[in-house]
Amino acid sequence: MPITVDQLARFVELFAERLAAEKENLTRLDSAIGDADHGINMDRGFQAVLGKLPEISSDSAGGLFKGVGMTLVSTVGGASGPLYGTFFLRAGGALGDTTDVTAEQLAAALRAGLEGVIQRGKAELDDKTMVDALSPAVDAFDRSLDGSLPNALAAAASAAAAGRDRVTPLVARKGRASYLGERSAGHQDPGATSTTIMIEALRDALQPGA
């Protein structure tokens, strides 16, 4: 069964709802190694997205994601706005005018979003950023495409969480956390955490009957 624009809009809504619920936790994580504003900024941006969802829920999947990306770039401060905005803009560009999205098209969109984040943030694996959750999630989704879509999404969510946890002991090499040097080790990265929430929201929104 193809993925509809309505299902992708539900994913955006679910991500926004979970960011609101996790706002304080994300900000607490960011207070240890960043500017203490990641949860606040992400919630602000996605509340703005929710407010605009009726007008950006266009007839195409690409139009929806581009609308999300442009809203985030214009409303979210810090690094998270440009990075998440770029993710959705690139994913939307890959989807184009598609209305019924195949699993393969979703995989291409996720890959395009990841490449945009890497290009924008200049981050690599083990830098302790959102890339450490997003990259393994996209790879796991690709590897699991031979099976069912729910299985591929479950694999992606598991890989995101594993990536988030894998880099917690590491010293950050990018972003504000890198300024702390060795003191950043042992702290869970807020960007990798919010990325895991995003992939989990995608998994749950695209479940049959969701």
C-alpha positions, -999 to 999 in steps of 0.1 A, spaced: 0 0 0 14 35 -9 19 61 18 -6 90 15 0 127 21 -25 125 50 -3 98 66 28 120 62 9 149 77 0 127 106 37 119 111 44 156 113 16 161 139 28 131 159 64 144 159 51 178 171 30 163 199 60 142 211 83 172 210 59 191 231 58 163 256 96 160 257 103 197 256 116 198 292 137 167 288 153 179 256 161 212 272 175 195 303 198 174 280 208 206 262 215 224 294 243 200 302 262 204 269 246 232 249 225 263 251 197 248 271 172 257 243 169 227 221 135 215 235 121 250 236 133 258 200 120 225 186 87 228 203 83 264 191 91 255 155 67 225 154 39 244 171 43 269 142 42 240 118 10 227 134 -5 262 129 3 262 93 -4 225 86 -38 232 70 -22 254 44 10 234 38 -8 200 36 -8 203 -1 -18 178 -27 18 165 -28 41 149 -3 69 171 -15 48 202 -10 40 191 26 76 185 36 89 217 19 63 237 38 74 221 71 111 229 62 104 265 53 84 270 85 112 256 107 139 276 90 119 308 97 109 301 133 135 279 150 166 295 165 200 279 171 213 251 149 182 230 150 161 252 128 185 252 98 193 215 102 158 201 106 146 227 80 171 214 56 161 178 63 125 184 54 133 207 24 156 181 9 132 153 16 104 173 0 126 180 -30 131 143 -34 94 135 -32 84 162 -56 48 161 -68 42 126 -56 9 119 -39 11 82 -32 46 75 -19 62 41 -22 86 27 4 114 32 -21 105 69 -26 104 74 11 138 58 14 152 82 -12 136 111 6 151 101 39 185 97 22 182 132 6 173 147 40 203 130 57 227 142 30 213 178 34 219 177 71 254 164 66 261 191 41 246 219 62 262 208 95 294 194 82 290 166 107 302 130 104 295 98 124 309 100 159 308 138 160 279 133 185 251 151 167 218 142 152 237 125 123 246 97 147 209 88 150 198 98 115 225 80 95 220 45 109 182 50 108 183 57 71 208 28 65 186 4 84 155 15 65 173 8 32 185 -26 43 151 -36 54 131 -25 23 129 -62 11 105 -68 39 73 -49 49 72 -12 54 64 -15 91 94 -38 96 117 -13 78 103 16 99 108 -5 131 144 -12 120 150 25 114 137 35 148 157 9 166 189 20 147 182 56 156 179 48 193 210 26 192 230 54 175 218 79 200 229 57 229 262 47 212 276 82 211 265 92 246 300 82 261 319 100 233 334 135 234 314 158 211 333 171 181 307 194 165 283 220 178 282 239 211 288 206 230 323 204 214 333 235 233 332 215 265 358 190 254 361 160 276 332 172 298 308 164 270 314 127 274 287 107 291 259 132 282 231 122 259 231 143 228 198 163 225 200 164 187 203 126 184 175 124 209 151 146 190 160 127 158 151 94 174 118 109 184 112 119 148 120 84 134 98 68 161 70 92 151 74 82 115 73 45 124 41 49 145 23 72 120 27 48 91 16 17 109 -14 0 93 -46 15 109 -27 43 126 
